[in-house]
Amino acid sequence: MSDGKAQPNGTTSAQTTASGGVPHHVITGKEVARNWVIFFAGMAALMTGSYWLFS
């Protein structure tokens, strides 16, 4: 990883994408867990809202 000061903007991200295929921060357990929590919270809110609305 370079500090980014010597290179123009966007070069580091392009290099990481070219070498690794995916950015480093995408595949982490914390992000996956957070996405699942958000997904389930959204689904629960949707179910509760629709049940309260139509009952």
N, C-alpha and C positions, 0 to 999 in steps of 0.2 A: 504494500500500500504506500502510495506517495502522499505527501501532505496536500497536494493539489495546487500549491501556489505557483510552482514552476510551469505547470501545464495549463492550457486553456480549459475553460469550463466544459465538462461533459466527457473529457478524455478518459478519466479514471473509470467512470461507469461503463463506457463503451468497452474498455479493456476487460473489466470484470465479466461483462456479459459475453464477450467473445471467448474468453478463456474458460470460464466455468459453465456457461450456458444459462445460469440463473444467478441473480444477485445473492449475496451471502445471507442477508437478513431475512430472506423469505422463509427458508426452511429452519425454523426454530420451534421447539416445543411450546415456548411461552406464547408465540403468536398463534400457533394452531389451537392451543387451549383457549386463548382469548376469542378467536374466531368461533369456536364451538359454543362458548358461553354466550356470545352475542347472538349467535344463530338460535340457540335454545331459548334465550330470553325473548327474542323477537317472535318466535313461534308461540311461546306461552302467552305473550301479550296479545298476539293476533287471535289465538283461540279464545282467550278470556273475553276480549273485546267483541268478537263475533257472537259468542254465546250470550253475553250480556245484552247485545244489541237485538238478537233475534228471539230471545226468550220472553 
